[in-house]
Amino acid sequence: MINVGVIGCGKIAQVRHLPEYHDHREANIAAVFDLDKTRADEMARKYGAKSYNSYQELLADPSIDAVSVCTANATHCEITVAALEAGKHVLCEKPMATTLEECERMVEAAERTGKFLMVGHNQRLAKAHVVARNLIEAGEIGKILSFRTTFGHGGPETWAIDSKNVWFFDKKLAALGAMADLGIHKTDLIHFLTQERVVEVAAFVGTLDKKDKDGNLIGVDDNAICIYKLSGGAVGTMKASWTFYGPEDNSTVLYGTKGIMHIYDDPRYAIVIERQGGERVLYEVDQIQTNDKQTKSGVIDAWMDALVKNEPPAISGKEALHAMRVVFAALESARDRKNVIIG
């Protein structure tokens, strides 16, 4: 049995981490902490855990084997490094951290302490994405020439516990907006599907519509539109948005020399392959989870599997660092209005 602690008891912990740990036969939710003590106490009662007064106090408990870091973006590095140095394995929510230096510090701490660091990039665990990667690898659509991938919904206020006071909009707590909240998922997904890296970025990252409680545009981006060039030569677009005021879009389309692959772009079929002669191959795999329709993410199962087997997780901090480099390159591109090469 693995004793786990959850640091941060907001929405992501309440709908993903805590219930998925609770459902896993090898996990024991032993500890929780949240800045809102009432919230932490409520989660402690619900899951039979101990509520701590600080994350430092929780990390000092030698019985805790691993922790989930589910706090605001700006605290990810601080808490993750402290947890690793306290001898805990760490599952950190995305985005990994708010600067490239922080991300690198987290990876260094994991390597130095010999503890596992995993980042919650759940898109690569979605069933259709796993099947799609295998089909691409098998050459079903030939060489990928271009692509488009999108993740857009009505914004984090539609998801947050307190829709009137959304920390995602607070520059001090979030630091980054839609690009890091949603764009990181689709960037990591393109790496996963193609097994190539983004090597060049041209981007718009800005705020088009979201306003704070005073009616001013929020201090972080609500839209990001990027052009990515991959190491194999393919060029495509990645769009992340908090201003899709209608149905959520979480689709990806890849254009190859032998056909086109649509992923989560059809209301019934998770994957559709269209060939030049008009042939359509349909795959009824699953449906992507949305903010309104939550399903099991697979993150906790993958994390627990790594812990039980004592094997490094596939979505390691080192792997996640590749996508974070692209995020920061996109921010640089938007700021300086230039293409950015990723070394």
Secondary structure, 3 states (H helix, E strand, C coil): CEEEEEECCCHHHHHHHHHHHHHCCCEEEEEEECCCHHHHHHHHHHHCCEECCCHHHHHCCCCCCEEEECCCHHHHHHHHHHHHHCCCEEEECCCCCCCHHHHHHHHHHHHHHCCCEEECCHHHHCHHHHHHHHHHHCCCCCCEEEEEEEEECCCHHHCCCCCCCCHHHCHHHHCCCHHHHHHHHHHHHHHHHHCCCEEEEEEEEECCCCECCCCCECCCCCEEEEEEEECCCCEEEEEEECCCCCCCECCEEEEECCCEEEECCCCCCCEEEECCCCCEEEECCCCCCCCCCCCCCCHHHHHHHHHHHCCCCCCEHHHHHHHHHHHHHHHHHHHHCCCEECC
